[in-house]
C-alpha cells in the first residue's frame, strides 16, 4: 500500500498543544545516579551494560549515557526511560552519518521517552569513545542488534513491543537489521520507521558524483561499488526487499539534497512487488532531517502506536509535544558529546 502526502496540523490541534503543561528538566545529581539493575551472567556478553551514567531527569523521564558490550567491544550510546516501573514498549534509534558527522547528542531519544517509550541508541563502534572501527553497515550492524538483548535485560521493558527508527545511514542500518532478523528466524523488532533512508548504495554513489570513495568507501568499507559490488548489495535493501517482513513506514523530504527521494521510491516499488506491509510519506520542501516537519516524529510515533500500542496509553506526539520540545531544548543547550 502506498501513500504520498505531507503531515499537517490544524488550528484546533495547535490550541490543544498550547494548553499542555511544560515539563522542565532537572539537573542531574550524583545521588540520583542509581544504576539500572541488569542481569550480568557474563560481563562481556552482547548487550550487557558495562557503564551507565545519569545525564538528567524530570518528574516524568530519566536519561543515561551508557557503554555496552557488542562483539567484545565497549560501544557507547544513550538510554532513556519514563519514570515508573513499566513495562514500557521500546524503540531502538539508529543515527545517521559516520564518525563525528551525525553523532548522537542524547536529544534524539526525547520524542520517544517523553511519549512513553524506553529508547536506546548507539554511536556505533569506534565513535563517541567506543572501541573498534565502524564499517558502515558491516559488523557494526551488530551494535544495533545487540541493543535487543540489552532491552530484554531491563525489567521495565516489554520485550514483545520493540520498534526501530533509522535516519539516513540509520535507515540503511535498520533495513539490514531487519534482513538479519528474518534470516535468523527471529521477530524481536516488530515495526520500523525510516527518514531519508539509504536503500541503494550504488544509486547513492552516483548521486554524490563519485565523491564517496575517499571519504567513506575506502576508509570504512575497504572498497568501492565499482571494484567489488558484493558488500554494497549486502547493504542495499532494494536487492532483498522480501527480507523486510515487519510493518515499515518510510518518510522522505522532497527537497532532500543528501539522499535523493528516489531511494524511497525505488524501495517502495520493490516492497510493493513482494507484497510487503509498508507505507511511505513524502514532505514538500522537506530537507534531509525533515527539520520543517519536526523530524518526522509525529508520524513515526503514530506508526509505532499502531503496532506497539493496544494498551490504551496515548503516546502521540500531539499529547506530549511540550515535554518533548522542552527536552529537545535542554539537550540542545547541553549536548552529550564525548
C-alpha positions in Angstrom: 0.0 0.0 0.0 1.4 3.4 -0.9 0.5 7.0 0.1 2.0 10.4 -0.6 1.2 13.4 1.5 2.6 15.9 4.0 1.8 16.0 7.7 -0.4 19.0 8.6 -1.6 20.3 12.0 -5.0 22.0 12.3 -5.6 25.2 14.3 -7.6 23.2 16.9 -4.6 20.8 17.2 -2.3 23.8 17.9 -4.6 25.1 20.6 -4.5 21.8 22.3 -0.8 21.8 22.3 -0.7 25.3 23.9 -2.8 24.0 26.8 -0.3 21.3 27.6 1.9 21.6 30.8 5.5 22.4 30.2 7.9 20.0 31.8 11.4 21.5 32.6 14.2 19.0 33.1 16.1 18.9 36.4 19.8 19.0 36.7 21.4 15.6 37.2 22.7 14.9 40.7 25.2 12.4 41.9 22.7 10.9 44.4 20.3 10.2 41.5 22.7 8.1 39.6 21.4 4.8 40.8 22.5 2.1 38.3 19.7 0.3 36.5 19.6 -3.3 37.7 20.6 -5.6 34.8 21.4 -9.3 34.9 25.1 -9.8 34.0 25.7 -13.6 33.8 28.7 -13.0 31.5 30.2 -9.5 32.0 31.1 -9.0 28.3 28.1 -10.7 26.8 26.5 -8.9 23.9 24.0 -6.3 25.1 25.4 -6.2 28.7 25.7 -2.7 30.1 29.2 -2.0 31.1 28.8 1.5 32.4 25.9 3.8 33.0 25.9 7.5 34.0 22.9 9.7 34.7 22.6 12.7 32.4 19.3 14.4 33.6 15.9 13.6 34.9 12.5 15.2 35.1 9.4 14.2 37.1 8.4 12.1 34.0 11.6 10.8 32.5 15.3 10.0 33.0 18.2 9.9 30.6 21.6 8.0 30.8 24.8 7.7 28.9 25.8 4.1 28.5 28.6 1.9 27.5 27.6 -1.7 26.5 29.2 -4.8 25.0 29.0 -5.7 21.3 31.2 -8.3 19.7 33.6 -8.0 22.6 33.9 -4.2 22.2 32.7 -1.5 24.5 30.4 0.7 22.5 28.8 3.9 23.7 25.3 5.2 23.4 22.2 6.6 25.3 19.3 5.2 27.2 16.1 6.9 28.3 13.0 5.8 30.1 9.8 7.2 31.5 9.6 7.2 35.3 7.6 4.4 36.8 8.0 0.6 36.8 6.6 -0.2 33.3 6.8 -2.4 31.5 7.0 0.1 28.6 7.3 -0.5 24.8 10.8 0.4 23.5 12.4 2.0 20.4 15.9 1.5 19.1 17.1 4.7 17.4 19.7 4.4 14.6 21.7 7.5 14.0 22.8 8.7 10.6 26.2 9.8 9.3 29.6 8.3 10.2 32.4 9.3 12.6 31.5 12.6 14.2 29.1 13.5 11.4 25.6 12.8 12.7 26.9 11.8 16.2 24.2 11.5 18.8 23.8 14.2 21.4 21.1 12.4 23.5 18.2 14.6 22.5 17.4 12.1 19.7 15.6 9.9 22.3 13.4 12.7 23.7 10.4 12.2 21.5 10.1 8.5 22.3 10.8 8.8 26.0 8.6 11.8 26.7 5.8 10.0 24.7 6.1 6.9 27.0 8.7 4.6 25.4 12.0 3.3 26.6 14.6 4.4 24.0 18.1 3.4 23.3 20.7 4.4 20.7 24.2 3.5 19.7 27.1 5.8 18.4 28.4 2.7 16.6 31.8 1.1 17.4 34.8 3.4 17.1 32.7 6.6 17.8 32.0 8.6 20.9 34.8 7.0 22.8 33.8 3.5 21.9 36.2 0.7 20.9 36.6 -0.8 17.4 36.1 0.6 13.9 32.8 1.3 12.2 32.3 -0.2 8.8 29.1 1.4 7.5 26.7 -1.5 7.6 29.1 -4.4 8.1 29.8 -5.8 11.5 28.7 -2.5 13.1 25.1 -3.5 12.5 25.7 -5.8 15.4 25.9 -2.7 17.6 22.3 -2.1 16.6 21.0 -5.6 17.0 22.9 -6.1 20.3 20.6 -3.4 21.7 17.8 -6.0 21.6 19.3 -8.2 24.4 20.2 -5.0 26.2 16.5 -4.1 26.2 15.5 -7.6 27.1 17.6 -7.4 30.2 15.7 -4.4 31.5 12.8 -5.3 33.8 10.8 -2.2 32.8 10.8 -3.1 29.0 8.1 -5.1 27.3 10.2 -7.3 25.2 7.3 -8.1 22.9 6.9 -4.5 21.9 10.2 -3.3 20.4 10.4 -1.0 17.3 13.2 0.6 15.4 13.8 4.0 13.8 16.6 5.0 11.4 17.6 8.2 9.8 19.7 8.3 6.6 22.6 5.8 7.2 20.5 4.8 10.2 17.7 3.8 7.8 20.2 1.5 6.0 21.2 0.0 9.3 17.5 -0.6 10.1 17.0 -2.3 6.8 20.0 -4.6 7.4 18.9 -5.3 10.9 15.5 -6.4 9.7 17.1 -8.6 7.0 19.4 -10.3 9.6 16.4 -10.8 11.9 14.5 -12.5 9.1 17.4 -14.7 8.1 17.8 -15.7 11.8 14.2 -16.6 12.1 13.6 -14.1 14.8 10.9 -11.3 15.3 12.4 -9.2 18.1 11.8 -6.0 16.1 8.1 -5.7 15.5 7.9 -2.5 13.4 10.2 0.1 11.8 10.3 3.7 10.6 12.9 5.5 8.4 13.6 9.1 7.4 15.7 9.8 4.3 16.9 6.2 4.4 19.6 4.9 2.1 18.3 1.8 0.3 20.7 1.6 -2.7 24.3 2.4 -2.2 25.1 2.2 -5.9 22.5 4.9 -6.6 23.7 6.9 -3.7 27.3 6.7 -5.1 26.1 8.1 -8.4 24.0 10.8 -6.7 27.1 12.0 -4.9 29.2 12.1 -8.2 31.8 9.6 -7.1 32.9 11.7 -4.1 32.3 9.0 -1.5 35.3 6.8 -2.5 37.9 8.7 -0.5 35.8 9.9 2.5 33.7 6.8 3.0 34.0 3.7 0.9 37.8 3.1 1.2 38.1 4.1 4.9 35.1 2.2 6.1 34.1 -0.4 3.6 37.6 -1.0 2.1 36.5 -1.0 -1.5 34.1 0.8 -3.9 30.9 -0.3 -5.7 32.8 -0.5 -8.9 35.7 -2.7 -7.6 33.6 -5.1 -5.5 29.7 -4.9 -5.7 29.1 -7.6 -3.2 29.4 -5.7 0.1 27.3 -2.9 -1.4 24.5 -5.2 -2.4 24.5 -6.7 1.1 23.9 -3.2 2.4 21.3 -2.2 -0.2 17.7 -3.1 0.7 16.5 -2.8 -3.0 18.3 -6.1 -3.6 16.4 -8.1 -0.9 13.0 -6.5 -0.2 11.5 -9.9 0.6 13.6 -10.0 3.7 11.9 -6.9 5.2 8.9 -8.6 6.9 7.8 -6.1 9.6 5.5 -3.1 9.0 7.7 -0.4 7.6 7.0 3.4 7.3 9.4 5.3 5.1 9.5 9.2 5.2 11.4 11.4 2.9 11.8 15.1 2.2 11.1 16.1 -1.4 13.9 18.7 -1.2 16.4 16.3 0.3 19.9 17.2 -1.0 21.8 14.5 0.8 19.9 11.3 -0.1 17.6 11.5 -3.1 13.9 10.8 -2.6 14.3 8.3 -5.4 15.9 6.0 -2.8 12.5 5.7 -1.1 10.6 5.5 -4.3 12.8 2.7 -5.5 12.4 0.6 -2.3 8.7 1.3 -2.2 8.4 -0.2 -5.7 10.4 -3.3 -4.7 8.4 -3.8 -1.5 5.2 -3.5 -3.4 6.3 -6.2 -5.8 6.8 -8.7 -2.9 3.6 -7.7 -1.1 5.3 -6.2 1.9 3.4 -4.3 4.7 4.7 -0.8 4.2 3.7 2.8 3.7 5.5 6.0 2.8 5.1 9.7 3.2 6.9 12.5 1.3 7.1 16.1 2.5 7.0 19.1 0.2 10.1 21.3 0.7 11.4 18.8 3.3 15.1 18.6 3.8 17.1 15.5 4.8 16.3 15.6 8.5 12.7 16.9 7.9 13.6 19.9 10.0 10.4 21.8 9.0 8.4 18.7 10.0 9.7 18.1 13.5 12.0 15.4 12.2 9.0 13.2 11.2 8.4 12.3 14.8 4.7 12.9 14.8 4.1 10.4 12.0 6.7 8.0 13.4 5.0 7.9 16.8 1.7 7.4 15.1 3.1 4.4 13.2 4.7 2.9 16.4 1.4 3.3 18.3 -0.4 1.4 15.6 1.8 -1.6 16.0 3.2 -1.3 19.6 0.1 0.1 21.3 -3.1 -1.7 22.2 -2.8 -0.8 25.9 -4.9 2.3 25.9 -1.9 4.7 26.6 -1.8 7.8 24.4 1.8 8.1 23.1 1.1 10.6 20.4 3.4 13.5 19.6 0.5 15.9 20.0 -0.2 15.0 23.5 3.4 15.1 24.7 4.8 17.9 22.4 5.5 20.4 25.2 7.5 17.9 27.2 9.3 16.7 24.0 10.3 20.2 23.0 11.5 21.0 26.5 13.9 18.1 26.4 15.0 19.0 22.9 15.8 22.5 24.2 17.7 21.0 27.1 19.8 18.7 25.0 20.4 21.5 22.5 21.9 23.5 25.3 23.6 20.5 26.9 24.7 18.2 24.1 26.2 15.0 25.4 29.3 14.5 23.3 32.4 12.6 24.4 
